[in-house]
Amino acid sequence: MKREPLFRKKNTGTVNVTAVGMFAEIGARGWGIPVGVWPLTVTVGTLSKVFVPDANDQPRLAEMLNMTITVDHTSIDGGPTARFTVALRDLLKAGAG
Protein backbone atom coordinates (compact mmCIF):
# COMPACT_ATOMS: atom_id res chain seq x y z
CA MET A 1 0.00 0.00 0.00
CA LYS A 2 1.34 3.41 -0.93
CA ARG A 3 1.84 5.74 2.04
CA GLU A 4 1.02 9.44 1.89
CA PRO A 5 4.05 11.72 1.82
CA LEU A 6 5.11 13.09 5.20
CA PHE A 7 4.48 16.71 4.16
CA ARG A 8 0.82 15.90 3.63
CA LYS A 9 0.42 14.73 7.22
CA LYS A 10 2.12 17.90 8.48
CA ASN A 11 -0.23 20.10 6.44
CA THR A 12 -3.51 18.29 7.13
CA GLY A 13 -3.10 16.86 10.64
CA THR A 14 -4.13 13.41 11.81
CA VAL A 15 -7.77 13.91 12.83
CA ASN A 16 -10.71 15.17 10.78
CA VAL A 17 -13.95 16.31 12.43
CA THR A 18 -16.90 17.04 10.19
CA ALA A 19 -20.62 17.60 10.70
CA VAL A 20 -23.66 16.52 8.69
CA GLY A 21 -26.29 17.69 11.19
CA MET A 22 -27.42 20.47 8.87
CA PHE A 23 -28.75 17.79 6.49
CA ALA A 24 -31.22 16.38 9.07
CA GLU A 25 -34.23 17.31 6.97
CA ILE A 26 -33.09 15.03 4.15
CA GLY A 27 -32.52 12.07 6.46
CA ALA A 28 -28.82 12.31 7.34
CA ARG A 29 -28.29 11.29 10.93
CA GLY A 30 -24.57 10.81 11.38
CA TRP A 31 -23.12 8.71 8.61
CA GLY A 32 -20.00 9.98 6.95
CA ILE A 33 -17.81 8.50 4.27
CA PRO A 34 -14.39 10.04 4.81
CA VAL A 35 -12.38 10.85 1.75
CA GLY A 36 -8.94 12.06 2.69
CA VAL A 37 -5.67 11.27 4.37
CA TRP A 38 -6.75 11.30 8.02
CA PRO A 39 -6.25 8.19 10.14
CA LEU A 40 -9.23 9.23 12.29
CA THR A 41 -12.45 10.91 11.13
CA VAL A 42 -15.31 11.83 13.47
CA THR A 43 -18.60 12.70 11.74
CA VAL A 44 -21.07 14.50 13.99
CA GLY A 45 -24.67 14.01 12.97
CA THR A 46 -28.00 15.11 14.36
CA LEU A 47 -29.84 14.65 17.61
CA SER A 48 -32.54 11.99 17.47
CA LYS A 49 -35.24 11.08 19.95
CA VAL A 50 -35.09 7.38 20.84
CA PHE A 51 -36.60 5.15 23.48
CA VAL A 52 -34.13 3.85 26.07
CA PRO A 53 -34.77 1.85 29.25
CA ASP A 54 -34.72 3.76 32.54
CA ALA A 55 -33.52 2.36 35.90
CA ASN A 56 -36.71 0.26 36.17
CA ASP A 57 -36.43 -1.04 32.58
CA GLN A 58 -39.33 1.18 31.52
CA PRO A 59 -38.96 2.92 28.17
CA ARG A 60 -38.36 6.65 28.24
CA LEU A 61 -37.74 9.13 25.44
CA ALA A 62 -34.17 10.47 25.30
CA GLU A 63 -32.03 12.47 22.90
CA MET A 64 -29.17 10.65 21.21
CA LEU A 65 -26.33 12.21 19.23
CA ASN A 66 -25.63 10.30 16.03
CA MET A 67 -21.92 10.00 15.25
CA THR A 68 -19.69 7.96 13.00
CA ILE A 69 -16.06 7.25 13.87
CA THR A 70 -13.94 5.98 11.00
CA VAL A 71 -10.33 4.85 11.32
CA ASP A 72 -7.61 3.80 8.92
CA HIS A 73 -6.57 0.37 10.17
CA THR A 74 -3.14 0.73 8.59
CA SER A 75 -2.52 3.45 11.21
CA ILE A 76 -4.76 2.61 14.17
CA ASP A 77 -5.49 -0.81 15.65
CA GLY A 78 -8.98 -1.88 16.67
CA GLY A 79 -8.27 -2.08 20.42
CA PRO A 80 -7.20 1.56 20.86
CA THR A 81 -10.07 2.60 18.60
CA ALA A 82 -12.60 0.79 20.79
CA ARG A 83 -11.15 2.35 23.95
CA PHE A 84 -11.21 5.81 22.35
CA THR A 85 -14.84 5.33 21.28
CA VAL A 86 -15.93 4.25 24.77
CA ALA A 87 -14.02 7.14 26.41
CA LEU A 88 -15.53 9.67 23.95
CA ARG A 89 -19.03 8.30 24.58
CA ASP A 90 -18.56 8.50 28.35
CA LEU A 91 -17.25 12.08 28.15
CA LEU A 92 -20.19 13.16 25.98
CA LYS A 93 -22.70 11.45 28.28
CA ALA A 94 -21.17 13.18 31.30
CA GLY A 95 -21.34 16.56 29.58
CA ALA A 96 -17.57 17.06 29.88
CA GLY A 97 -16.33 20.43 28.62
Residue, then its C-alpha position, 0 to 999 in steps of 0.5 A: m500500500k502506498r503511504e502518503p508523503l510526510f508533508r501531507k500529514k504535516n499540512t492536514g493533521t491526523v484527525n478530521v472532524t466534520a458535521v452533517g447535522m445540517f442535512a437532518e431534513i433530508g434524512a442524514r443522521g450521522w453517517g460519513i464516508p471520509v475521503g482524505v488522508w486522516p487516520l481518524t475521522v469523526t462525523v457528527g450528525t444530528l440529535s434523534k429522539v429514541f426510546v431507552p430503558d430507565a432504571n426500572d427497565q421502563p422505556r423513556l424518550a431520550e435524545m441521542l447524538n448520532m456520530t460515526i467514527t472511521v479509522d484507517h486500520t493501517s494506522i490505528d489498531g482496533g483495540p485503541t479505537a474501541r477504547f477511544t470510542v468508549a471514552l468519547r461516549d462517556l465524556l459526551k454522556a457526562g457533559a464534559g467540557 
